[in-house]
């Protein structure tokens, strides 16, 4: 895909327009969107901007961050605190995401989504109440390593950082995760898999490409 320079504001408007023109592949009355990116790319920021833009256009939106679906510390740190393979394969509770987030918005689902499950700061269950997303609403999931799990997304956005930018923008105490993102690039190829690719090496000057329907 050929990348073109864009502002974050125009990108948000373009993504909202694309979302409004997208229907669920499986006939679900809910649309499911991914904003995928390493923590250094801050995927939650454009995800929340997109959620606001869709609400202004009359759609109900629930934004869910995968940081609320981490496994307990005893499982995350089973092989040490700085094991990149554990981060890649075992930090995020994909089973809970399937059950509590995606299951309710499948065809025939209740629409009652659990917005988070586990608080990594306290290492305890959050006990948050479910949020009812009405038919026609949008589930917007953001976080790292989202693609490659067969999650039923109808529109996927990948925030790409070059290896140099990822290394530069990743906090020193999180540099150990970099091999996990190298593995993600090799095994999943998110830049090729996503419907929308956003190059975010310079956060002031993004560029994007849109895969045509």
C-alpha positions as CSV (number, residue, x, y, z in Angstrom):
1,X,0.0,0.0,0.0
2,X,1.2,3.5,-0.9
3,X,1.5,5.8,2.1
4,X,0.3,9.4,2.0
5,X,0.9,12.1,4.6
6,X,-2.1,13.0,6.7
7,X,-2.9,14.8,9.9
8,X,-4.4,12.9,12.9
9,X,-7.6,15.0,12.6
10,X,-8.1,14.1,9.0
11,X,-7.1,10.5,9.7
12,X,-9.8,10.3,12.4
13,X,-12.4,11.6,10.0
14,X,-11.4,9.2,7.3
15,X,-11.5,6.2,9.7
16,X,-14.9,7.2,10.9
17,X,-16.1,7.5,7.3
18,X,-14.7,4.0,6.5
19,X,-16.3,2.6,9.7
20,X,-19.7,4.0,8.7
21,X,-19.3,2.3,5.3
22,X,-18.4,-1.1,6.8
23,X,-20.7,-3.9,7.7
24,X,-20.0,-6.9,9.9
25,X,-18.7,-9.8,7.8
26,X,-20.7,-12.4,9.8
27,X,-24.0,-10.5,9.8
28,X,-23.6,-9.3,13.4
29,X,-25.5,-6.1,14.3
30,X,-22.4,-4.8,15.9
31,X,-19.2,-3.5,14.2
32,X,-15.9,-4.6,15.6
33,X,-12.8,-2.4,15.0
34,X,-9.2,-3.0,16.0
35,X,-6.6,-0.2,16.6
36,X,-3.4,-2.3,16.9
37,X,0.0,-0.9,17.9
38,X,2.9,-1.3,20.3
39,X,2.6,0.7,23.6
40,X,5.1,3.1,22.2
41,X,2.6,4.0,19.4
42,X,-0.1,4.8,22.0
43,X,-2.9,3.1,20.2
44,X,-5.4,4.2,22.8
45,X,-5.1,7.8,21.8
46,X,-6.3,7.5,18.1
47,X,-8.8,4.8,19.3
48,X,-10.5,7.2,21.7
49,X,-10.4,10.0,19.0
50,X,-12.1,7.6,16.6
51,X,-14.7,6.6,19.3
52,X,-15.5,10.3,19.8
53,X,-15.8,10.9,16.1
54,X,-18.2,8.0,15.7
55,X,-20.3,9.1,18.7
56,X,-20.6,12.6,17.0
57,X,-22.0,10.7,14.0
58,X,-24.7,9.0,16.0
59,X,-23.1,5.7,16.8
60,X,-22.9,4.1,20.2
61,X,-19.3,3.1,20.8
62,X,-17.5,1.1,23.5
63,X,-13.7,1.4,23.5
64,X,-11.9,-1.5,25.3
65,X,-8.2,-1.6,26.0
66,X,-6.4,-4.9,26.1
67,X,-4.4,-3.6,29.1
68,X,-7.6,-4.5,31.1
69,X,-7.3,-8.1,30.1
70,X,-3.8,-9.0,31.3
71,X,-3.4,-12.4,33.0
72,X,-2.5,-12.4,36.7
73,X,1.1,-11.6,37.6
74,X,1.8,-15.2,38.6
75,X,1.1,-16.3,35.0
76,X,2.7,-13.3,33.3
77,X,5.9,-13.8,35.2
78,X,6.0,-17.6,35.3
79,X,9.2,-17.5,33.2
80,X,10.6,-14.3,34.6
81,X,9.7,-10.7,34.4
82,X,11.5,-10.0,31.2
83,X,10.7,-12.9,28.9
84,X,9.6,-11.6,25.5
85,X,8.1,-14.9,24.4
86,X,5.8,-14.9,27.5
87,X,4.9,-11.3,26.6
88,X,4.0,-12.4,23.1
89,X,2.1,-15.6,24.0
90,X,1.0,-15.3,27.6
91,X,0.5,-11.8,28.9
92,X,-2.9,-11.1,27.4
93,X,-5.9,-13.2,28.3
94,X,-7.1,-13.9,24.8
95,X,-9.6,-16.5,26.1
96,X,-11.3,-13.9,28.3
97,X,-11.3,-11.4,25.3
98,X,-13.1,-14.0,23.2
99,X,-15.6,-14.8,26.0
100,X,-16.3,-11.5,27.6
101,X,-15.7,-9.0,24.8
102,X,-16.2,-10.7,21.4
103,X,-18.8,-13.3,22.4
104,X,-21.5,-10.8,23.3
105,X,-21.2,-9.1,20.0
106,X,-21.4,-12.2,17.8
107,X,-24.6,-12.8,15.8
108,X,-27.3,-13.6,18.4
109,X,-25.2,-12.1,21.3
110,X,-26.5,-10.0,24.1
111,X,-24.3,-7.0,23.5
112,X,-23.4,-6.9,27.1
113,X,-19.6,-6.5,27.0
114,X,-17.2,-6.6,30.0
115,X,-14.9,-3.5,29.6
116,X,-12.1,-4.9,31.7
117,X,-11.3,-7.9,33.8
118,X,-8.0,-7.5,35.6
119,X,-6.2,-4.6,37.2
120,X,-2.4,-5.1,36.7
121,X,-1.6,-2.5,39.4
122,X,-3.4,-4.3,42.2
123,X,-3.3,-7.7,40.5
124,X,-6.9,-8.2,41.3
125,X,-10.1,-8.6,39.3
126,X,-11.7,-5.2,38.5
127,X,-15.3,-6.3,39.1
128,X,-16.4,-3.8,36.5
129,X,-20.1,-4.0,35.5
130,X,-20.9,-5.1,31.9
131,X,-21.7,-2.3,29.4
132,X,-24.7,-2.9,27.1
133,X,-23.8,-2.0,23.5
134,X,-27.0,-1.6,21.5
135,X,-27.4,-3.1,18.0
136,X,-25.7,-0.9,15.5
137,X,-23.1,0.0,18.0
138,X,-19.3,-0.2,17.6
139,X,-16.9,-2.2,19.7
140,X,-13.4,-0.6,19.4
141,X,-10.6,-2.7,20.8
142,X,-7.1,-1.2,21.1
143,X,-3.7,-2.5,22.2
144,X,-0.6,-4.4,21.1
145,X,-0.4,-7.7,19.2
146,X,-4.1,-7.8,18.3
147,X,-3.9,-9.3,14.9
148,X,-3.2,-13.0,14.3
149,X,-5.7,-14.3,16.9
150,X,-8.7,-14.7,14.5
151,X,-10.6,-12.1,16.5
152,X,-13.7,-11.2,14.4
153,X,-12.7,-7.7,13.5
154,X,-14.5,-6.0,10.6
155,X,-12.0,-3.2,10.3
156,X,-8.4,-3.3,11.4
157,X,-6.0,-0.4,11.8
158,X,-2.3,-1.0,12.5
159,X,0.0,1.8,13.8
160,X,3.4,0.9,12.5
161,X,6.7,2.0,14.0
162,X,10.0,1.2,12.2
163,X,12.4,-0.9,14.3
164,X,14.5,2.2,14.9
165,X,11.5,4.3,16.0
166,X,10.1,1.5,18.1
167,X,13.4,1.2,19.9
168,X,13.7,4.9,20.3
169,X,10.2,5.4,21.6
170,X,10.0,2.4,23.9
171,X,10.7,3.2,27.6
172,X,14.0,1.8,28.9
173,X,12.3,-0.6,31.3
174,X,10.2,-2.0,28.4
175,X,13.0,-2.6,25.9
176,X,13.0,-6.3,26.7
177,X,9.6,-6.5,24.9
178,X,11.2,-5.5,21.5
179,X,11.9,-9.1,20.4
180,X,8.2,-9.8,20.8
181,X,7.4,-7.2,18.3
182,X,10.1,-8.5,15.9
183,X,8.3,-11.9,16.2
184,X,5.0,-10.2,15.6
185,X,6.3,-8.7,12.4
186,X,7.7,-12.0,11.2
187,X,4.8,-14.3,12.1
188,X,1.8,-12.0,11.6
189,X,2.9,-9.2,9.3
190,X,0.5,-6.7,10.7
191,X,1.3,-4.0,8.1
192,X,0.1,-6.3,5.3
193,X,-2.8,-7.9,7.3
194,X,-4.4,-4.6,8.4
195,X,-7.1,-2.8,6.4
196,X,-5.6,0.5,7.3
197,X,-1.9,1.1,7.8
198,X,-0.7,4.2,9.7
199,X,3.0,5.0,9.8
200,X,3.7,6.8,13.1
201,X,7.5,7.0,13.3
202,X,7.1,10.8,13.8
203,X,4.0,11.3,15.9
204,X,3.6,14.8,14.5
205,X,3.5,13.7,10.9
206,X,1.7,10.4,10.3
207,X,1.2,8.8,7.0
208,X,-1.5,6.3,6.0
209,X,-2.7,3.8,3.4
210,X,-6.1,2.3,3.0
211,X,-6.7,-1.1,1.6
212,X,-9.6,-0.9,-0.9
213,X,-12.7,-3.0,-0.4
